[in-house]
Amino acid sequence: MPYFDAASAAPLHPVARQALLAALDEGWADPARLYREGRRARLLLDAARESAAEAVGCRPDELVFTPSGTASVHAAIAGALSGRRRVGRHLVVSAVEHSSVLHAAAAHEAAGGTSAEVPVDRSGAVDPAAYAGALRADTALACLQSANHEVGTEQPVAEVAARCADAGVPLLVDAAQSLGWGPTPDGWSLLTGSAHKWGGPAGVGLLAVRKGVRFSPQGPAGERESGRAPGFENLPAIVAAAASLRAVRAEAAAESARLRALVDRMRATVGRVVPDVEVVGDPERRLPHLVTFSCLYVDGETLMDELDRRGFSVSSGSSCTSSTLTPSHVLKAMGVLSEGNVRVSLPAGTAEADVDRFLEALPGVVASVRERLGAPASASPSPAPAASLVVDALGRRCPVPVIELAKVIGEVAVGATVTVLADDEAARLDIPAWCEMRGQEYVGEEPADRGRAYVVRRLD
């Protein structure tokens, strides 16, 4: 069964497995102790730190291991904000950061701080000039991911880092998705990563803080990892994480080229074999192994289930998945379609035949889900002049509001409008996205007695 969700967690790399088993025998003792077993454990920890620091591009004494990538992000933001509290309490993030960054920003605001979100374009990338415009005299920290976890778009880290340096603001880069593919562009002040994203074991994060960056660890003081990650180190997992990072980096150039070719084929094929699909994310400046697309008139949860039944493990940022009843904040910030969203992220070693099987199965799966939901047989409106219409989709979840809109748009005259009444949060994103895909005009959103009224004008 093909596993196509490496962006969530990559399969354990063979080198990680070997290193983990060896370290369980040799690295079980306390590395802070001076007896023989402790010294041996300390040697393993130091070697892992040096190896990870070389891959990250920092000094070993600038890097610590944490229990997870999320723990690294929270420690980095809290420590940097506290260390620079005399400068101010303003935090700048992009609108598509990982939820761990956005949760930390929300906690910062709840504690009396301020934050600003820099918008992204339709590909998911920030504009360095716009990012620089969000920096203020009281900005203590700026955050920018290296590459997006949902759509794969790489951010202009070097350009933003240069703008931050000019403003005297440290930049935190969440490099969780990109570390396995190569070094992060220069200019960052703090960097975080997570081992299970590159084929290491879960439960190991990285936090690097450049010398000279004001940093004050928060929470009760700890005696390990420079006081930045309390608790006993999971040494076997740390050793496996460092070993696997070195291994995947050695394989990255060849595997990146191979997977990029497969993803290029998927990007080109999906839109050809499945009607009414939007492939999202930057087509060039992106991670090599990830493609995301959204299908009109499809319930995302049902689509994931049907693909799983056929043996394909994929992920979704759809508003219709059971894990979230609101649209993905990434897709929302990009202004792209959220319904029927599929993220395919290929692990290293993915066979070309598995990609072929997925592309063969996908059209039938989407068609069956659309038929089950009563989607229009053709998305092309037929001219039939009529008065403007109101569609009542209150109490109905995505993609039903868009399906009902598509069914009646051909019944109004060119220039007339259809008003969709809906209380599903996804409608605010999906109706404008549908209009852009189908060449209709999204007039805007109006208040209603219940929910909101979304007005669409027929253009052809």
N, C-alpha and C positions, 0 to 999 in steps of 0.2 A: 504494500500500500504506500503510494508516494506521500511523503511528508513535505508539505509546502508552506511551513510556517516558521522558517528559521529566524525571522525578525523577532518573534516572541522568545524562542529558545532554540538554539542550534543543537543538533545531536552531539553527544559527547565525542570529542575527537579521540582517535585511538591513542595518540600520545598522552592525552589527558588521563585516559584510563590506566595506562601503564604507570605514569608518574604518580597517580593517586594510590594505586596498590603498593608501589614501592615506598611511598611516604607514610603509608599506614604502618609499615613495619619499622621504618627508620625515624619517623618524625612525630612520634606520639608524646614525647616528653616536653616539659616546659622549657621553651627557648630562653627564658630569663634566668635559668639556673646554671650554676658553674660546674656541676658534675658532668661526667662523660656523656650521658644521654642528653642532658640539656645543651651541652656544647654542640653535639651532633645536630640537634634540632635547630640550634641557632645558625649553624652553617647552611642548613637547608633554607631557612627563612631569608637569610642574607642573599643567598644565590638567587632565590625567587625574586626578591626585590630588585636586584641588579638587572636581571633579565627583563622584568616588566618595565623598569625605568628606561632601559635601552629601547624597548619597543615604543614606549610613550614619547620618548624624546626629552627626558628630564634627568636630573641627578637622583641617585638612589635615596638620598636623605630628603628628597622633596616628595617622595611617594609613600603612601601608607595603604594598607589593605583594610577594607571594611566588610561588614556582613552582606552588602548588596549594593547595586548601583543606586537604588533609591536612597539608601543610607548615606552614600557618598554625596549625592546631590544635596540632601538636607544638611549634612555636616558642612559642606562647602558654602552654601548660601548663608547659613546661620553664622559660621565662623568669619566669613568675609564681611558680612554686614556689621557684626559686632566689632571686628577689628578696625573698621573704618567709620565707626559711629560718630566721630568728631567731624567727619566730612558732611555727613547727613544720613538720612534714612530713606533715600529714594532708590528703588530697584527697577531695572529695565529688563524686560524679557520679550521674546518674540511670541506672536499669537499661536504658534504651532509647537511650542516646547512640549516635552514629555510631561505627563500629568504630575510627576514628582516635583518638577520646577514650578508649575502653576499652583500646586497645593502649598508649596513653601511660600510663594508670593502671597497667597491668600492669608496664610498664617501671619506673615509679616504685616499685612494691612490690618489684620485683626488686632495686632499688638500696637497699632498706632503709626506704622510706617506707611509709605506711599509706594505705588508701583505704576509702571506704564507698559502697555503691550504694543509692540511694533507690528503693524499689519503686514501681510504677505500678499504677493500677487497670485494669480490664478494657478501658477505652477507650484506655489508653496514656498517661494523664496522671499527673503527680505531685501529691501533696497538699502544698501549701505548708507546712502545719504539720509534716508528716512530714519534709519537706526541712529545715526549721529544726531539727528534732530531731536530725538527723545532724551538724549543725555543732558543733564543739568549740572549746575554747580554743586548741588547737594546729592548727586548720584553716587552711591557707595559701591554699587556692583551692577554689572551687565551680564546677561546670560544669553547664549546662542548655541543651539545644538549644531553638531557638525553635519548631520544628515537626518532627515525626518524618518521617524519610525513607521509611519503609516503609508507614505507615498514615495519615499526614497530620495526625495529632492535634497541635493547637497547645498548647504548654505555658503555664502561668500565669507567664510570665517576670516581669511587673511585681510580682506578689505575692511570688515567691521572691526577687527582687532586693531588695525591701524588707526581708525577713527577713535576707538576707545583710548588708545595710547595717547593720541593728541589731546584728549580731554582729561587724561590722568585717571581714567576709570579702569579697574581690573576687569577682565573678561573671563567668565566661567564658560567652558565649553563642555557640554554633555556629548561625549564621543562614543557612547555605548554602541551605536549601530555601525560605526565606521572603523573602530580600532582594529578589527580583524582584517580589514582590507588595506590598511596602510597608515602611515603617520598622519597626525592632524596638522594642518597648516600652522606655521609659526605665528606667534603673537599672543597666544592665550596666557592667562595668568593662573587660572585654576582649571583642572580637567578631571572628568569623572568617566568611569567605564564599568562594565558589568561582564563577568566571565562567561555567563551562560549565553551571551549573545555571540560569542566567537567559538563556541565549542568547548569551553571549560565547564567545570561543575557549577551548579547553582550555589549561591551563598557566599560569593566572593566579589567584592567591588574594589575599584581603584579610586583613590583620591590623590591627585598631585597638586601641590601648591608651590609655585615658584618662590625662590628666595627673594626677599624684599617685599612680598605682598603682605600687608598687614592682616593678620589672621588670629582670631581668638576663639579657640574651641569652646563650644557651649555644652551645658549639662555638667553633671558631676565629673570632676577631674579623673582621668584614667592614667595608668602607669605604662600602658603599652601603645605602640604605634603613635609615638610622639604626643600622646594624650588626645588624639583625634578620632580614635575608634576604640571605645572601651571594650573590655572583655578579652578572654583568652583567644588567641588566634587559632583559626581552623587550619593548622599548618598543612595537613595532607591536601586539602582543597586548594590552598594558596599555591603550593608547589605544582599541582596539576594545572591550575589556571595559568601560571607563568609559562609552564612548558608548552601548553597548547597554544598560547598566544604567539610564542616563537615559531611553532610549527605551522600555524595557519598563515602567518606572515611570509614564511618561506614559500608557501604554495600560492600566495595571493595573486601574483602577477598572471600566472597561467590560468588559474581557476577563474579569476575575474574576467579574463577575455572570453573564456568558454561560456560562462554563465551569462555574460552580457549579450553574446550572440543569441542564446536561447531566449532571453528576455526581449531582445529586439524583435525576434520572430513572434513572440506572444503579443507584444504591443501592436504589431502590424496585423496579426491574424484575428485577434479578438474582435476588433471593429469591423472586420470584413465578414465574419461568419455569424456574428450575433447582431441583429438590428438594434438600434437605439442604445448604444453603449458609449460611454465617455471614459476614455483612458486618461487618467489624471497623473499629475507630477511632471517634473521637467523631463523631456525625452532624452536629453543629452547629459546634463549635469545631475547625475543621480547615482545611487548605489548600483552595483552591477547585477545584483541578484533579485531585485524586487520590482514588481509591477502591480499597480492598483487600477481597477476599473470599476465603474458603477453602471448598473443596468436599469433602465427605466422599467417601471411597472412590475417590479420584483420585490417580494418580501425577503429581506436579507437573511433572517433567521431560517426561513424555509430553504433558501438557496444554499446556505451552509450545510443544512441537514441533508439535502439531496446530493450535494457533492461528497459529503462524508459517506453516504450510502454507497457511492460508487468508488470509494476508496481514496478520495483526495482530501487531505487535511489542509485547509486554508483558513485564513482569518478574515475579519471584516471590521470596517469602521462604520458600518451601517447603523442607522438609528433604530432599526427593527430587530437587532439582536437582543437576546434575552438578558445580556449583561448590562445593557444601557438602553434607556427609553428616550434618550435625547441624542441628537446628531453628534457625530464625532467633532470635537472642537477643531481638529485639523481641517477636515473637509468643510466645516462651516466657515473657518477663517479664509479658506481658499475660494469660497463661493461656488463650489462644484456640487454635483449631484451626490447625495448621500445614500439614497435608497438603492438596494441591491448591490451594495459595495463589496468587492472581493479584493483581498490582498494576497498575492502569491509571492512568497519569498523562498527562493530555492536554496537548500543547503548545499555545501560543497559535495561534489560527487553525484549530483542529480543526473540521471540518465536522460539522454535526448528522447528515448522512447517513452518515458513517463510524461514528458512535456507534450509529446504528440498525442498520447492517450487523453490527456486533460483537454487539449484543444478539440479533439474529436467528440468528447463527452459534453463539453460546455453548452453548445447550441441547443441540444435536446433538453438539457436540464433547465436552462432558462425558459425555453418555450413551454415546458410542462408547468413550471411555476406560474408563468404568465397566464396560461390557460386556466389554471386552478383559481387564480384571482380575478378572472374575468376581464383581463386587459384587452384593449382594442386590438383587433386583428391587424390593422394597419395604423401606423402612427400618422400617416399623411392625411390631413383634413380634406374633405370634399366640399367644394363650394355649394352652399345652400343658404342663401340669404334669409335671415330671421332676426327677430328682436334679440337684444342682449339677454343673457341668461344668468340665473343664480343657481349654483350647485351647492346643496347642503351635504357636507361631509363631516359634520360635527359628530364627535364620538368615534370616529373611524381613524385607525392608525395608518401610517405610511405602508405601502405606496398608494392606498386607496384614493386620497384626495387628488393625486396626480392622474390616476387612472380615470377618475370621473371627469376631470378636466379634459383629458385627451378624447374621451368619448363624445363630448359635446362641442368642442371647439369648431368642428366643421359645420355645426348647425346655426352659427351666427354669421351675419354678413361681415365681409372684410371691413375693418374699421370699428366694428361693434365689439363689445366686451363680454367676458364671462367672469363672474364673481364667484370665487370659491370660499365658502364658509368652513373653517376648519379650526380645531383646537389642538391638533397634534403639532408638537414643537417642530417636527421635521418639515412641515409644510412651508415654514418660513424660509427654509433653504432650498427645498426641492422644487417648489413652483417657479422661482426665478431661474433655477438651473434648467428646468424643463423648457422654459421660454427661450433660453439661449440655444439649447440643443435643437429645438423645433422651429426657430426663426420667428417666434411670436414676441410681442412686446409685453414686458412686465410693467404694468402701470404703477403698482405700489400696494401698500398694505394699509387697511383702514380699520378703525375700531368697529366692533359689532357687539350686539347684546350678549352673545356667547362666543368665545374664541376670537378669531380675527377674520377679516374679509380680505382676500387676495384677488386683486383685479388684473385681468389679462386681456389685452386687445389683440384680436386676430389681424394679422398683417397680410396673409395670403390664403 
